[in-house]
Amino acid sequence: MKIEPYIMFDGRSEEAAAFYKAKLGAEVVALMRFADNKEVCASGMVPPGAENKVMHMALKIGDTLLMGSDGQCKGQADIKGVSLALQVKDVPESKRVFDALADGGKVEMALSPTFFSPSFGTLTDKFGVGWMVVTDGEPPK
């Protein structure tokens, strides 16, 4: 059994894919548009003008598959109550990915040593996705 996150970017999937590619080295492994499914478009489920928006995408980031969609295509994702935990190998890497993900977003807890990690921090990226960056290794004594 495996759980993989699926995020509704509400009209900003392609922008998110480009951002995660640039910041985390994500690879787009699948991308389907609403227009690829004529039945969905004909049913009226797709907002007018959104036919070329993303119905489904899959991004490979490290060993993880992050999936997403433009959903209702309203332009403002409302992601609440969940964060993605990104585990990295060392403090320099945690700083690099934390700063990259924080670009255009909001830092909630700056990276700092904790009782459980040499470097931990939380942020919400510019798409409304919560992230927890956790660094492997022994916490400071």
N, C-alpha and C positions, 0 to 999 in steps of 0.2 A: 504494500500500500504506500502511496506517496501523495502528499498534499502540495499543490503548486498554486501560488497566488494568481488571482485574476482581477485586474483593476479596470474599472470603468473610467476612462479619461475624458469622457463626455465631449468629444470633438477634438481632442488634442493628442490622439494616439501617435500620429506621425511625428509630431514635435517631440513627444516623450521618447519615442524610439531613437530619434536623432540625438537627443540630450544624453540618454543612457549609453548610446554608442560612443559619443565623444567623452563622456565622463567616466564610464565604467568598462568600456570595451565591449559593450553588448553586441551580439550578432542577431540580426533579424533572420529567423529560421522559417517563419510563415507570416504572410500578410494577405488577407482576403478583404475585399471591399464589399459594401452592401450591393453594389452594381453587379457583383459576381453571382448574386442570388436573385434572379429575376422574380421569383415568387414572393420574396420578402418585400422587394420594391413595389411590386404590383398590389400587395395587400394593404398598402398605406401605413405600414409599421415604420417606415423610414421617413423622417422629416423631409419636406421638399428641399431640394438642393443638397442633400446629404448623401446622395447615391455613391459618391466617390470617397466617402469617409470609410474608416476602418471598421469592418464588422468583427474581425478577429485578427490578432497578431500574437506571435510567440517570439520572445527574445531570450537568447541564451546568455546568461551573465554568470561567468565562472561555471560551476556545476549545476546551476539552477535555471529552471525555465520560468520566466515571468510572462504571463499572458495578459492580454488586454483588449479593449474594444473602445470605440467612440460612443457606444451606448446610445443615448438619446440626442447626442450631438448639440448640447446646449452651450458648451464652451466653458463651463466651470464645474470641474469635478468636486464632489462632496464626499470625501473619504474620511470616515470617522471611526475611531475605536480599534484601529489596527495599525501596526508598524511592521516594516520589514527589517529583520535583524541581519546585518551584513557583518560577517565574521572575517577579519583580516589577520595576516600573519605577524605584523609588527607595527610599532608606533609610527614610523615614517609612512607606511602604507595607509594606516588609519587616518593620518592627517591629510594625505593626498585625496582619498576618496571622500572624506568628510567635507573638506573644502570644496571639492568638485560638486557634490550633491547639494551643498548649501548655496551654490551660485543661483541667485534669484529666489531663494527660499528663506526659511526662518529657522535660526538655531534656537532650540529650546534649552539644551544643556551642552555647553562647550566641551570639547574633548578634554578629559582630565583623568588622572589615575583614580581608580576606585578600589574598594576592597576585593573586587572580583576580577579586575582587568588592569593591565598597565595603561590602558587608554580606552575611555568609553565616552560617547556623546550621543545626543539625540537631536534630530532636526526634522522639519517638514520641507520637502523640496517644492519647487515652483509649480508642481502639478497637484499639490495637496497630499502627496504620499509621505507618510511618516517613516523615518529610518532610525535605527539604532545601530551605531557602528561600535563593534566590540572587537578588541584586539586580543589575539591569543597570547599566552604567556603568563608568567607569574606576576601577580599584582605587587606593587611596592610594599616593602615591610615597614 
